Amino acid sequence: MTSASPTGTQVHLQLGDVSAQIAQVGASLRSLQIGGVDLVAPYPLDAPTPSCSGVVLVPWPNRVRDGRWSDEGVERQLAITEPKFSNASHGLLRFTAYEITEGASSATLRAWVVPQTGYPYLLETSVTYTLRADGIDVEHVITNHSDTAAPVAVGTHPFLTIGGVAEQDLVLRVPARTRFETDERMLPVGTHPADASLREGVRLGDVSLDTGFTDLDRDADGLVRHTLTAPDGRRLTLWQGEGFDVVQVFTTDKYPGRPLAVAIEPMTAPADALNSGRGLRRLAPGETWTLHWGLTLD
């Protein structure tokens, strides 16, 4: 570990030429390198997390309209954390300093969601990052310690890159059949067929995205695979396992030090799931939910 920064204590993992840095605040993946090549877009150590980079999103990802939702007939009001659009955004642990248990090549970060305004449930959560020879595996575990079933969705927000290659020249592939249409507040209002070109691959410099996708094609092993491919053929794959049935792709020109950055965000549910119920899981008292995703370079 290293001393605290605005993102808390920093955990450093190493396995051969694979290294990662995990920030305590938000349990965020803030660096991944293979052979010194960046696969996660870095940002300055003395800066707060930009654009939710790498942060774990629990107990809901994305937005809740006006922070209001109906909990089986009981009206709940969450704190508004996205004033620009008057939404509750990205869950309740985004700014939480997790408890850390670390080894040489893996680390587990733990935090509790405690009953609070608009969400009266008690959840024990953890995220474990484990290095492998070609990347990193990530495991999320959530247990409901409430007396009643708790509505839960999970997401994460990594910004990806291939070091030494301009993001504009990376080719993005997303194997999605359906995209979510959103209103001016970035909340879903319908679904449409996804552009087939995304399944074939599009140059990042030719698209602008802040879009949720679902109906994702899974390979024979049950995994969904999204890829970023460099002109020299190197390919970064983000895979998402069972339960991660949605992905959000976000491009921005506001990430520090980069003219273009892209986040590929595995999620179990789309925006406003607390209201729509789409992808929302109700964990019974004592029930545990385990989810997996990861990154590989080939």
C-alpha positions, 0 to 999 in steps of 0.5 A: 500500500501507499499513503493516502491521496484524495482517493484513499490508500493505494493498493499495488498488485504485481504478477510477473509483468502484470501490475495493477493499482486499486484505490481505496475510495470506491474500490476503483481500478485506477491502473492496469499494466502489462509489460508497462503498457497502460490498459486502464486510463491513468490519472494523477495521484493527487486528483479526485477520481475523474468521471467515476473512473473504475468505481464500483456502483452499488446498490444501483448503477447509473441514474434514478429519476429524481431520486424517487422510486417505489419500493413495492408500494412504499415511496422512497426518496434518495439524495440527489447526487447529480444536480445537473439532471436532478437524479440519484447517480451511481449508488451509495458507495462511490465515495466510500473508503473500503476496508482492504485485505491484500496479497501480492497479486490479489486484494479484497476491498469490503464495504457496507451499504447501511440503511439510509435516506431512500434505501433502508437495507443493510448489505455487505459488499466486497470486490476482489481483484486478482491478477492473471498472466494476461490481465485481471479477474474481478469478483463482486460479492453482495450479501443481504443482512436485512430482515426483508428482501433488498433490491440490488443492481451492480455496475463498475466504471473502468476507462480503458486504453492501450498505451501508446495508441491514440484512442481515436484509432482504437476499434471498439466492438460491442456484441449488443442487439439492443440499445436504450433510448434516453431523454435529455436527462440520460434516462431510458424512455425506450429500446431500439435495435443496436447499430450492427456496425458496433458488433463488427467494430467501429473506430472510436474517433468516429463515434460519440457514445453515452449509451446503454446496451442489452441483449448481449451475445454470449460466447460458448463459455457464457461470457460476453466479450467487448473489445478494443483493437489497436492498429497493430492487432493488439486486442484488449477484451473486457468480459462480463459473466452471468448476471452482467446483462447490460453494458454502458459505453461512454466516450468523453473529451473531459478525461484529464490529459486525454483528448478522448477516453472511453469507459466500458461499464458492465452492469446488471441493470440499466439506468432507473432500474429501481423504477423499471425493475429491469435487471433488478434483483431482490436478494432474500434475507441472508442471500448472497450474489456473486458476479464476475468480469475481467480484462485480458490483452492478447 
